Structures are given as structure tokens and as C-alpha cells.
Amino acid sequence: MSSPARERLETPILIVGAGPAGLSCALRLSQLFRQAGTGFGSNDIYVIEKAESIGMHTLSGAVFDPAALQELLPKYAETGAPLGVPVAEDRLLLLSRQHAFSIPWATRLQRNHGCHLISLGKLAQWLAQRAEAEGVNVLTGLPGAELLIEHETVVGVRTGDRGRERSGEPGPGFEPGTDLRARVTILAEGARGSLSRQLIDLFALDAQSNPQLYSLGMKELWEVPASRIAPGTVWHTFGYPLPRSMYGGGWLYAMEENRVSLGLMVGLHYADPLFEPHAALQRFKQHPQLRRVLDGGRILRYGAKTISSGGYWTLPRGHAPGALLIGDAAGYVDTRRMKGIHLAMKTGMLAAESVFAALAAGNKTPLDLAEFDDRVRASWAGDEMWAARNFHQGFEHGMIPGIAQGLMQLVTSGRGLRRRARNRAGHEYLRRQDDGNVTSRFEADGRLTHDRATSVYYSATRHEERQPAHLLVHDLEICATRCRTEFGNPCTRFCPAAVYEWVESGDAGTLKLNPANCLHCKACDIMDPYRNISWIPPEGGGGPRYDGM
């Protein structure tokens, strides 16, 4: 019996990813079409999203700068934008094991005045409602599996198949993915997107860039006793529980309804392969500064994702024939301010303006979209990225040199000691453990702290069990021999969802995968020292459910 024929859909504009970048792009393009009457309309715009519903895979801390939203939808407050509470108290804390020291001058780096504490998932849902009201087609449960390339031009995206068995063979009810063909394809997948990697590699978009650096952010949402902490309180921390050699820090944000967002961000370019980010998050909660807020409360949700955090010098070229790369998929995150949502939205809007200008000029495929990068550089988004251009790299040799570099950059307009700071890819920083040492696992108490299996429960992640694994280990022999002795199988430690497990068997052992646990953070795709693991999109709709996160 032959497989069903693959469907094909033609559209002028295809946007992959219904986060703040993709939805802002769709809304801005819809506005331009409506104002100009060029023959294109909002129904010519398609946005596809791999999650089952909008916002379910969208995760951030999040302190939100509304600068781009003000430009996109000036009446956002009147139309019910879910912006939560405004920032009322802003502190940067240096943590030792038992104490916290406030660093008053450092809040100048983050500029949180006028910002709001939000659920990014709720903001994405609201933006999607605005886009659909304009007539934009927003389709969920459709992961982009591969780019469609013809004559060295991107002509669309093929979505993932449904109904394959674990073996990869078509099962009952098999449905092949759809070929979505477009005059221009805009990738807004977030950090380490699978289509974005294809685009960057195929067109060498990063040939003039530093290797991108990533950070792993792990977040918990708690309900705490009433009046424990004032809504609008913002704490950012550095120091404990991370060693001074490591880039990263924590946060705690007091939101409405006695809810607290807390988490830890760890730069995925650390040296110790036995370091366990999830255990560090649990130790972070045990610090007296956080314990006094959380005691008597209860965890509601857990999630994890990676963030592009290399800054200006790691940005790839943003255009290729027939395609654009926007938001965190390209690396538009200001690591000095620890914010990227407003930059994602602004780059989405600038992409819309570039596409509109090309269409209005009567250009035919492949669209010449080279002006997009010029638009970004000339905008306040480009200015902000440039001002923090050497910030992340300043921490390459540890916390103390990084703080000194940050101070110097404040008075040198972002330059610091070097005009252009260089860096290596994150996995290249891992130090070999030739003796195969192992460390003991963190013991959770089940109340304030949790093991990874319990944390995964609070992420509500689920995947169709019969589908092919979406985490590909290319050579298990490397895991059992070289990686075991040289690095101690770091995937069993850096994964925040216990996807990778080493199982002893007599005198040997093997790496076991639990792909149903996967939170789609892609840390494994980034940190594996042998480039032996690839993350690809699972069947549409699978993954975490970050409802309210």
C-alpha cells in the first residue's frame, strides 16, 4: 500500500515560530499590507508553531521591556496586554554560601525601570490573538523538519511527518508532512533552531562571526505564602551556587497572585564535565535569601531552555536568498541587561519592513533581503547589541575579571579592553577527566528541592511514545569508550530533564535515552564534546506545556 501523497501549500510569507519575534513580524507585516494596499493581505501570511497550542513551548524569566510593543501596538495597555506587575524594587546580589551582598551600582547595567514581570507564554497567546484578528493564519502542531531549497534559494519548509513508528516506518494513520512553499521564509524558532542551523550552515551565514555561545536557563514557578515578598520585587544574583570560574547567575521575581518566578542561568561553556546545572538550581533555592521566600510555598511549574548569549560578535548574517533569521534564532539577546524579548520583537518588525519593501518594489523570487541587516544595525536594537558587544566574553576567565570588564565597558561605551573579544564554541571549553572520576548526586528533600524526574513532572512534558526518537546519538560506541573515560558522559549531568542515563551492565555499560522527558532545551545538541548528539523536532504537538510560565 502506497503512502499518502504529500500536500503542498503556496503562500507569499511563511514564518516559522509563534514566539514574540515571529508574531511581531506577522503583525507588523499585516499593518503594512493594510496601510499600503499592495495586493497582499494578512491572509497571505502563515505562521507555523511546533507546540500544540501557542505559548506552551515559550519560556523566559521574564522581565519585559515594552519598547518594541509600544511601537508595534501603541494602545497595548487599553487592549489587555498581559503585562503583569511593573518592576518596583530592583537589586543585584552577590551570594556567598550563607550571605547576600547588594551591589547598588550594578542595576545600571540592566535598566529595569519601566519594565514588567510577565508570563512570556501569555504574551505570546495575546499576540497570536491580535494576529489572528488581523487575518493572519496561525497554525499549531506543525514543526519545521527541513528547508526546501531550489537553485540555492530557500523556497519554503517541509513540516514533520505524523504517525511513524519507532523504526521510522509509516504506522497506522501515517500522514506525511506538508510542503509549505513561500516567496520568503522567516525563521523565528528561538535559540538553536533546527531549521536555523540548516540555514546558517547551507549559506555560511556565520563565516564572519564568533561561534555562538549559549546559556541554559532553568525556571520554577512557585506559589508562596501571602505577603512573603512584595509584587514587583526583582532580584538578580551572581556567585553561589556557581563557582567563580563559571558564567551565570540566578533570579527571583515576585509576580501577582503570590507567585514567584525563580531560576538559574548557566553559561554552556564551563570546564567541569561533572557539573550538574539542575543540582545547582536546587542548591540555589537552599540559600537563606531564597529559602525565606519559598518556605511554606509550593512549586507549580518547571521548565528549561537555552538562550543565545554570545552577543554582537556572534550574530550571523541575517539574510539568505529567500529567507531571514530573526530574534533569538539569530542571537539577538542583550546579555548585559539579561533581556531579549524586546529585541526579538524589534527584529521581527524590521524583517517585516524589509519584506514589505521588497514586495512593494515588485521583486520576484529570490527576494533580495540584504537590507535587513542594515535596518537592524541602524535601529535602537542594533545600538543596544553594540553597546554590550564584549560583555559576555569578558567573563571568559571567570567572575572577577568579568565584573572588572563590565565596569570598564560602562565607561568605554561597551568596548572594554579589546575592540573585538573572541571566543570558542561552548563544548570546546570542557576539560577532560582522564581518570573517569564521578561525583555523588544531589539528594533532594522533596519539598524545597527536587530531583530531575520530579521536576520533569512539573513541566507536564509529553511525547507520543511510538514515534522515532528525536534525540539522535550518532555513535553509541563513543559514549561507551571515549566519552566515558575522557569526560564521564557529561550528557547524563548537563541535561536538566534526565533524558540521558548511564546503565551499568556487568563490566560494561550503555547510554540509555528517555526522549519522553525532553524539554526541547537543546543543551545536548550544544554541549556534547564530540558533536555526537543532534536534536531534531519530534512529532508535532509533543513537548512541555509551560502553561502560565
Secondary structure as GFF3:
##gff-version 3
##sequence-region A 1 549
A	DSSP	beta_strand	8	16	.	.	.	ID=ss1
A	DSSP	alpha_helix	20	36	.	.	.	ID=ss2
A	DSSP	three_ten_helix	42	44	.	.	.	ID=ss3
A	DSSP	beta_strand	45	49	.	.	.	ID=ss4
A	DSSP	beta_strand	63	64	.	.	.	ID=ss5
A	DSSP	alpha_helix	67	72	.	.	.	ID=ss6
A	DSSP	beta_strand	85	86	.	.	.	ID=ss7
A	DSSP	beta_strand	89	95	.	.	.	ID=ss8
A	DSSP	beta_strand	100	102	.	.	.	ID=ss9
A	DSSP	three_ten_helix	104	106	.	.	.	ID=ss10
A	DSSP	alpha_helix	107	110	.	.	.	ID=ss11
A	DSSP	beta_strand	116	117	.	.	.	ID=ss12
A	DSSP	alpha_helix	120	134	.	.	.	ID=ss13
A	DSSP	beta_strand	137	140	.	.	.	ID=ss14
A	DSSP	beta_strand	144	150	.	.	.	ID=ss15
A	DSSP	beta_strand	153	159	.	.	.	ID=ss16
A	DSSP	beta_strand	162	164	.	.	.	ID=ss17
A	DSSP	beta_strand	170	175	.	.	.	ID=ss18
A	DSSP	beta_strand	179	187	.	.	.	ID=ss19
A	DSSP	alpha_helix	194	202	.	.	.	ID=ss20
A	DSSP	beta_strand	214	223	.	.	.	ID=ss21
A	DSSP	beta_strand	233	239	.	.	.	ID=ss22
A	DSSP	beta_strand	248	254	.	.	.	ID=ss23
A	DSSP	beta_strand	259	267	.	.	.	ID=ss24
A	DSSP	alpha_helix	277	286	.	.	.	ID=ss25
A	DSSP	alpha_helix	288	294	.	.	.	ID=ss26
A	DSSP	beta_strand	298	308	.	.	.	ID=ss27
A	DSSP	three_ten_helix	312	314	.	.	.	ID=ss28
A	DSSP	beta_strand	319	320	.	.	.	ID=ss29
A	DSSP	beta_strand	323	325	.	.	.	ID=ss30
A	DSSP	three_ten_helix	327	329	.	.	.	ID=ss31
A	DSSP	alpha_helix	341	360	.	.	.	ID=ss32
A	DSSP	alpha_helix	371	377	.	.	.	ID=ss33
A	DSSP	alpha_helix	380	387	.	.	.	ID=ss34
A	DSSP	three_ten_helix	392	395	.	.	.	ID=ss35
A	DSSP	alpha_helix	399	411	.	.	.	ID=ss36
A	DSSP	three_ten_helix	426	429	.	.	.	ID=ss37
A	DSSP	alpha_helix	452	459	.	.	.	ID=ss38
A	DSSP	beta_strand	471	473	.	.	.	ID=ss39
A	DSSP	alpha_helix	476	478	.	.	.	ID=ss40
A	DSSP	pi_helix	479	483	.	.	.	ID=ss41
A	DSSP	alpha_helix	484	486	.	.	.	ID=ss42
A	DSSP	alpha_helix	491	494	.	.	.	ID=ss43
A	DSSP	beta_strand	500	505	.	.	.	ID=ss44
A	DSSP	beta_strand	508	513	.	.	.	ID=ss45
A	DSSP	three_ten_helix	515	517	.	.	.	ID=ss46
A	DSSP	alpha_helix	523	527	.	.	.	ID=ss47
A	DSSP	beta_strand	533	535	.	.	.	ID=ss48
###
